[in-house]
């Protein structure tokens, strides 16, 4: 659909350009009455040229989008469309004003003067536009990423010139990393002044997660730890192996050196009246809560099947 519409816009632009040139340079409209106090030749000719500029710029934009996003993924296509919108928007605006006034030098000078005034009057929007350029170039996040920007957390569904739109996660309505159904709009300028957390955006789409279980001191810790590792490996072992490979590949491109285990591990934390066992594993951030729920159920079921080796704390302070 985009290609036929682009070609049709170009055709309309060319026809309007030819008609506007004929109307403005010949006596074809000499017998027409003035329009708004101006000669009909001038009004009609320049109006047609404005239509020509609009048609040519819009048609070229549609064709450029089609060509440049044909083999791009969703994130790259979104960025390309935004860049083309900005570029063709600037070109179209300048060309339209120039055609309407026929005074390029005066127009550019006026735009410069207006630009200084706008800089002071619209500091925040301009800062957001600068932040959009930063996001497009450095790509701290993109469409589809799960991020936390200032106090807002969610999945990025759009990055426009002035704002970033998130499909909210958590928020005031729900917890446990679940979508709330609300859409949050964050000014791009916030990115330059606040922490930005990208869940799985460091070159690998996976993040580390933990499930913790509290047991009594009488528990056979070696047995409990082995059970937790077995259940985690059985549930997500194959997916985690793929995640580990991607994680190591992303880590190799940085100067950071970390020990990365091939499978789930269990850390032990001593508390006043119990021992906390935390099984650590790699998973996709969007599946984090689902995996955590299922893994906790499996571990708890195994522990309950072995009451002689696993005991739970009964302290009131728990």
Kinemage of the C-alpha trace (Angstrom):
@kinemage 1
@onewidth
@group {chain A} dominant
@subgroup {mainchain}
@vectorlist {calphas} color= white
{ca unk a 1} P 0.000 0.000 0.000
{ca unk a 2} L 2.855 2.378 0.814
{ca unk a 3} L 4.451 2.102 -2.624
{ca unk a 4} L 1.262 2.898 -4.664
{ca unk a 5} L 0.477 5.799 -2.321
{ca unk a 6} L 4.038 7.117 -2.647
{ca unk a 7} L 3.950 6.926 -6.428
{ca unk a 8} L 0.525 8.591 -6.488
{ca unk a 9} L 1.828 11.424 -4.276
{ca unk a 10} L 4.803 11.938 -6.582
{ca unk a 11} L 2.499 12.024 -9.590
{ca unk a 12} L 0.214 14.580 -7.925
{ca unk a 13} L 3.264 16.641 -6.971
{ca unk a 14} L 4.628 16.631 -10.514
{ca unk a 15} L 1.263 17.576 -12.049
{ca unk a 16} L 0.751 20.332 -9.481
{ca unk a 17} L 4.274 21.612 -10.145
{ca unk a 18} L 3.697 21.791 -13.885
{ca unk a 19} L 0.305 23.435 -13.415
{ca unk a 20} L 1.706 25.920 -10.895
{ca unk a 21} L 4.573 26.863 -13.200
{ca unk a 22} L 2.189 27.377 -16.117
{ca unk a 23} L -0.215 29.426 -13.992
{ca unk a 24} L 2.532 31.597 -12.544
{ca unk a 25} L 4.531 32.266 -15.703
{ca unk a 26} L 1.855 32.635 -18.375
{ca unk a 27} L -1.267 34.721 -18.916
{ca unk a 28} L -3.603 31.749 -18.596
{ca unk a 29} L -5.321 33.329 -15.582
{ca unk a 30} L -5.004 36.938 -16.623
{ca unk a 31} L -8.768 37.362 -16.872
{ca unk a 32} L -9.455 35.956 -13.406
{ca unk a 33} L -10.483 38.419 -10.690
{ca unk a 34} L -8.072 39.062 -7.780
{ca unk a 35} L -8.172 36.600 -4.886
{ca unk a 36} L -7.919 38.179 -1.449
{ca unk a 37} L -6.534 41.363 -2.957
{ca unk a 38} L -3.736 39.511 -4.805
{ca unk a 39} L -3.536 38.643 -8.512
{ca unk a 40} L -5.072 35.269 -9.305
{ca unk a 41} L -1.943 34.312 -11.221
{ca unk a 42} L 0.198 34.669 -8.094
{ca unk a 43} L -2.250 33.032 -5.676
{ca unk a 44} L -3.113 30.037 -7.842
{ca unk a 45} L 0.441 29.537 -9.070
{ca unk a 46} L 1.988 29.544 -5.596
{ca unk a 47} L -0.809 27.422 -4.143
{ca unk a 48} L -0.205 24.774 -6.781
{ca unk a 49} L 3.538 24.907 -6.108
{ca unk a 50} L 2.879 24.377 -2.395
{ca unk a 51} L 0.758 21.344 -3.279
{ca unk a 52} L 3.584 20.163 -5.533
{ca unk a 53} L 6.127 20.419 -2.718
{ca unk a 54} L 3.807 18.560 -0.337
{ca unk a 55} L 3.140 15.785 -2.828
{ca unk a 56} L 6.774 15.339 -3.819
{ca unk a 57} L 8.095 15.381 -0.254
{ca unk a 58} L 5.404 13.015 1.049
{ca unk a 59} L 5.801 10.630 -1.864
{ca unk a 60} L 9.581 10.584 -1.499
{ca unk a 61} L 9.186 9.964 2.244
{ca unk a 62} L 6.894 6.965 1.706
{ca unk a 63} L 9.186 5.412 -0.884
{ca unk a 64} L 12.268 6.008 1.281
{ca unk a 65} L 10.570 4.352 4.263
{ca unk a 66} L 9.614 1.369 2.125
{ca unk a 67} L 13.126 0.902 0.764
{ca unk a 68} L 15.054 1.482 3.995
{ca unk a 69} L 12.806 -0.601 6.266
{ca unk a 70} L 12.210 -3.515 3.921
{ca unk a 71} L 14.690 -5.857 5.611
{ca unk a 72} L 15.018 -4.089 8.977
{ca unk a 73} L 13.766 -5.417 12.278
{ca unk a 74} L 11.043 -3.635 14.221
{ca unk a 75} L 13.412 -1.481 16.302
{ca unk a 76} L 15.538 -0.352 13.354
{ca unk a 77} L 12.450 0.337 11.244
{ca unk a 78} L 11.025 2.533 13.991
{ca unk a 79} L 14.255 4.560 14.226
{ca unk a 80} L 14.518 4.910 10.451
{ca unk a 81} L 10.942 6.175 10.182
{ca unk a 82} L 11.577 8.782 12.891
{ca unk a 83} L 14.765 10.015 11.212
{ca unk a 84} L 13.069 10.237 7.840
{ca unk a 85} L 10.085 12.058 9.328
{ca unk a 86} L 12.399 14.662 10.823
{ca unk a 87} L 14.521 15.060 7.688
{ca unk a 88} L 11.628 15.260 5.226
{ca unk a 89} L 9.647 17.438 7.635
{ca unk a 90} L 12.433 20.032 7.764
{ca unk a 91} L 12.969 19.919 3.998
{ca unk a 92} L 9.239 20.159 3.308
{ca unk a 93} L 8.731 23.078 5.696
{ca unk a 94} L 11.635 25.103 4.302
{ca unk a 95} L 10.680 24.314 0.697
{ca unk a 96} L 7.025 25.228 1.282
{ca unk a 97} L 7.879 28.569 2.876
{ca unk a 98} L 10.396 29.311 0.168
{ca unk a 99} L 7.903 28.573 -2.605
{ca unk a 100} L 5.231 30.640 -0.905
{ca unk a 101} L 7.521 33.647 -0.366
{ca unk a 102} L 10.050 33.277 -3.203
{ca unk a 103} L 12.640 34.764 -0.865
{ca unk a 104} L 15.194 32.185 0.246
{ca unk a 105} L 17.678 34.573 1.849
{ca unk a 106} L 15.063 36.427 3.839
{ca unk a 107} L 13.461 33.145 4.841
{ca unk a 108} L 16.688 31.645 6.137
{ca unk a 109} L 17.482 34.827 8.053
{ca unk a 110} L 14.014 34.831 9.571
{ca unk a 111} L 14.351 31.191 10.549
{ca unk a 112} L 17.632 32.007 12.276
{ca unk a 113} L 16.079 34.831 14.277
{ca unk a 114} L 13.061 32.725 15.132
{ca unk a 115} L 15.357 29.860 16.107
{ca unk a 116} L 17.038 31.962 18.785
{ca unk a 117} L 13.669 32.964 20.200
{ca unk a 118} L 12.344 29.414 20.126
{ca unk a 119} L 15.458 28.148 21.901
{ca unk a 120} L 14.621 30.262 24.938
{ca unk a 121} L 10.869 29.771 24.802
{ca unk a 122} L 10.881 25.997 24.238
{ca unk a 123} L 13.872 24.791 26.213
{ca unk a 124} L 12.223 21.628 27.533
{ca unk a 125} L 10.902 20.374 24.157
{ca unk a 126} L 14.269 21.111 22.560
{ca unk a 127} L 16.018 19.209 25.324
{ca unk a 128} L 13.693 16.280 24.637
{ca unk a 129} L 14.533 16.493 20.933
{ca unk a 130} L 18.256 16.429 21.749
{ca unk a 131} L 17.619 13.425 24.005
{ca unk a 132} L 15.814 11.707 21.112
{ca unk a 133} L 18.937 12.162 18.975
{ca unk a 134} L 20.985 10.658 21.809
{ca unk a 135} L 18.595 7.684 22.069
{ca unk a 136} L 18.721 7.141 18.295
{ca unk a 137} L 22.530 7.276 18.174
{ca unk a 138} L 23.598 5.562 21.417
{ca unk a 139} L 20.534 3.301 21.655
{ca unk a 140} L 20.362 2.843 25.438
{ca unk a 141} L 17.005 1.237 24.691
{ca unk a 142} L 14.678 0.670 21.767
{ca unk a 143} L 11.181 -0.443 20.874
{ca unk a 144} L 10.398 -3.749 22.567
{ca unk a 145} L 12.888 -3.384 25.443
{ca unk a 146} L 11.794 -3.561 29.058
{ca unk a 147} L 13.190 -0.506 30.816
{ca unk a 148} L 12.988 1.612 33.943
{ca unk a 149} L 13.245 5.359 33.326
{ca unk a 150} L 13.155 7.418 36.490
{ca unk a 151} L 10.053 6.100 38.323
{ca unk a 152} L 8.420 4.565 35.240
{ca unk a 153} L 8.900 0.911 34.340
{ca unk a 154} L 7.550 -0.905 31.321
{ca unk a 155} L 7.991 -2.157 27.762
{ca unk a 156} L 8.887 0.470 25.167
{ca unk a 157} L 6.183 0.744 22.514
{ca unk a 158} L 7.314 3.991 20.908
{ca unk a 159} L 10.183 6.487 20.859
{ca unk a 160} L 9.079 9.738 19.232
{ca unk a 161} L 10.806 13.088 18.907
{ca unk a 162} L 9.694 14.371 22.305
{ca unk a 163} L 8.433 11.421 24.346
{ca unk a 164} L 8.993 7.737 24.993
{ca unk a 165} L 5.869 5.637 25.476
{ca unk a 166} L 5.870 2.634 27.821
{ca unk a 167} L 3.408 -0.193 28.366
{ca unk a 168} L 3.521 -0.026 32.147
{ca unk a 169} L 4.807 -2.861 34.332
{ca unk a 170} L 4.010 -2.880 38.061
{ca unk a 171} L 2.967 0.699 38.875
{ca unk a 172} L 0.259 1.474 41.405
{ca unk a 173} L -2.162 -1.242 40.303
{ca unk a 174} L -0.215 -4.511 40.175
{ca unk a 175} L 3.080 -6.006 41.342
{ca unk a 176} L 5.383 -8.931 40.493
{ca unk a 177} L 6.461 -7.439 37.152
{ca unk a 178} L 3.035 -7.781 35.549
{ca unk a 179} L 1.516 -5.335 33.007
{ca unk a 180} L -0.957 -2.899 34.550
{ca unk a 181} L -2.656 -2.077 31.239
{ca unk a 182} L -1.724 1.588 31.506
{ca unk a 183} L 0.398 3.535 29.027
{ca unk a 184} L 3.034 5.869 30.484
{ca unk a 185} L 4.490 8.775 28.521
{ca unk a 186} L 7.962 9.876 29.596
{ca unk a 187} L 9.626 13.046 28.211
{ca unk a 188} L 12.836 12.157 26.427
{ca unk a 189} L 14.665 14.820 28.427
{ca unk a 190} L 14.349 12.592 31.500
{ca unk a 191} L 16.826 10.185 29.890
{ca unk a 192} L 19.568 12.822 30.143
{ca unk a 193} L 18.989 13.510 33.840
{ca unk a 194} L 17.905 10.177 35.348
{ca unk a 195} L 19.078 6.596 35.577
{ca unk a 196} L 17.940 4.346 32.750
{ca unk a 197} L 17.780 0.599 33.415
{ca unk a 198} L 17.428 -1.716 30.432
{ca unk a 199} L 16.415 -5.232 31.430
{ca unk a 200} L 18.289 -7.427 28.991
{ca unk a 201} L 19.608 -4.532 26.933
{ca unk a 202} L 23.342 -5.106 27.366
{ca unk a 203} L 23.675 -7.111 24.184
{ca unk a 204} L 21.907 -10.129 25.692
{ca unk a 205} L 18.122 -10.408 26.120
{ca unk a 206} L 18.489 -12.368 29.375
{ca unk a 207} L 18.731 -11.312 33.029
{ca unk a 208} L 19.637 -13.090 36.238
{ca unk a 209} L 16.822 -13.929 38.614
{ca unk a 210} L 16.467 -15.618 42.006
{ca unk a 211} L 13.977 -17.715 43.955
{ca unk a 212} L 14.486 -17.737 47.708
{ca unk a 213} L 13.243 -20.334 50.197
{ca unk a 214} L 13.609 -20.105 53.975
{ca unk a 215} L 14.436 -23.318 55.831
{ca unk a 216} L 15.287 -24.207 59.411
{ca unk a 217} L 18.799 -24.763 60.720
{ca unk a 218} L 18.024 -28.488 61.083
{ca unk a 219} L 17.736 -28.795 57.282
{ca unk a 220} L 20.198 -30.898 55.318
{ca unk a 221} L 21.554 -27.932 53.370
{ca unk a 222} L 23.472 -30.018 50.841
{ca unk a 223} L 20.322 -31.950 49.987
{ca unk a 224} L 18.200 -28.786 49.812
{ca unk a 225} L 20.678 -27.066 47.531
{ca unk a 226} L 20.879 -30.057 45.198
{ca unk a 227} L 17.069 -30.202 44.982
{ca unk a 228} L 16.864 -26.543 44.026
{ca unk a 229} L 19.551 -26.945 41.342
{ca unk a 230} L 17.851 -30.071 39.949
{ca unk a 231} L 14.439 -28.435 39.696
{ca unk a 232} L 15.821 -25.282 38.118
{ca unk a 233} L 17.854 -27.277 35.608
{ca unk a 234} L 14.877 -29.466 34.727
{ca unk a 235} L 12.586 -26.457 34.268
{ca unk a 236} L 14.793 -24.004 32.379
{ca unk a 237} L 18.038 -25.864 31.654
{ca unk a 238} L 17.786 -25.736 27.859
{ca unk a 239} L 16.668 -22.102 27.731
{ca unk a 240} L 19.344 -21.154 30.237
{ca unk a 241} L 22.062 -22.804 28.136
{ca unk a 242} L 21.071 -20.577 25.205
{ca unk a 243} L 20.949 -17.580 27.520
{ca unk a 244} L 24.408 -18.301 28.935
{ca unk a 245} L 25.883 -18.394 25.429
{ca unk a 246} L 24.319 -15.038 24.553
{ca unk a 247} L 25.319 -13.587 27.919
{ca unk a 248} L 28.960 -14.650 27.517
{ca unk a 249} L 29.066 -13.297 23.984
{ca unk a 250} L 27.794 -9.911 25.170
{ca unk a 251} L 30.160 -9.943 28.145
{ca unk a 252} L 33.146 -10.655 25.895
{ca unk a 253} L 32.607 -7.313 24.145
{ca unk a 254} L 33.135 -5.418 27.414
{ca unk a 255} L 36.200 -5.003 29.683
{ca unk a 256} L 34.277 -6.598 32.551
{ca unk a 257} L 35.435 -10.024 33.722
{ca unk a 258} L 32.832 -12.104 35.521
{ca unk a 259} L 32.524 -15.758 36.396
{ca unk a 260} L 29.510 -17.179 34.604
{ca unk a 261} L 28.272 -20.625 35.658
{ca unk a 262} L 26.826 -22.985 33.086
{ca unk a 263} L 23.768 -23.774 35.196
{ca unk a 264} L 21.744 -22.653 38.204
{ca unk a 265} L 23.587 -22.067 41.487
{ca unk a 266} L 22.400 -21.736 45.085
{ca unk a 267} L 23.610 -19.120 47.535
{ca unk a 268} L 23.168 -19.464 51.298
{ca unk a 269} L 22.331 -16.584 53.592
{ca unk a 270} L 22.228 -16.958 57.356
{ca unk a 271} L 19.451 -15.178 59.234
{ca unk a 272} L 18.633 -14.985 62.920
{ca unk a 273} L 16.096 -17.819 63.002
{ca unk a 274} L 16.406 -19.504 59.640
{ca unk a 275} L 18.622 -20.071 56.614
{ca unk a 276} L 17.696 -18.532 53.302
{ca unk a 277} L 18.546 -20.479 50.153
{ca unk a 278} L 18.535 -18.551 46.890
{ca unk a 279} L 18.707 -20.376 43.570
{ca unk a 280} L 20.117 -18.117 40.844
{ca unk a 281} L 19.352 -18.672 37.168
{ca unk a 282} L 19.205 -16.864 33.828
{ca unk a 283} L 15.898 -16.145 32.119
{ca unk a 284} L 14.144 -13.725 29.814
{ca unk a 285} L 12.758 -10.712 31.735
{ca unk a 286} L 9.265 -11.158 30.330
{ca unk a 287} L 9.145 -14.755 31.562
{ca unk a 288} L 10.727 -13.967 34.924
{ca unk a 289} L 7.640 -14.082 37.127
{ca unk a 290} L 6.142 -17.108 35.378
{ca unk a 291} L 9.382 -19.052 35.792
{ca unk a 292} L 9.715 -17.926 39.394
{ca unk a 293} L 6.181 -19.113 40.256
{ca unk a 294} L 6.637 -22.503 38.646
{ca unk a 295} L 10.091 -23.050 40.122
{ca unk a 296} L 8.959 -22.128 43.633
{ca unk a 297} L 6.068 -24.604 43.409
{ca unk a 298} L 8.355 -27.418 42.273
{ca unk a 299} L 10.961 -26.755 44.956
{ca unk a 300} L 8.336 -26.523 47.697
{ca unk a 301} L 6.750 -29.778 46.534
{ca unk a 302} L 10.106 -31.587 46.673
{ca unk a 303} L 10.863 -30.193 50.123
{ca unk a 304} L 7.466 -31.278 51.449
{ca unk a 305} L 8.103 -34.781 50.110
{ca unk a 306} L 11.222 -34.992 52.294
{ca unk a 307} L 10.204 -33.710 55.746
{ca unk a 308} L 12.987 -35.739 57.367
{ca unk a 309} L 15.656 -33.780 55.474
{ca unk a 310} L 14.052 -30.359 55.050
{ca unk a 311} L 12.448 -28.420 57.906
{ca unk a 312} L 10.830 -25.013 57.778
{ca unk a 313} L 11.297 -22.298 60.418
{ca unk a 314} L 8.448 -21.715 62.849
{ca unk a 315} L 9.720 -18.565 64.571
{ca unk a 316} L 7.156 -15.804 65.019
{ca unk a 317} L 9.717 -13.318 63.732
{ca unk a 318} L 9.726 -14.961 60.327
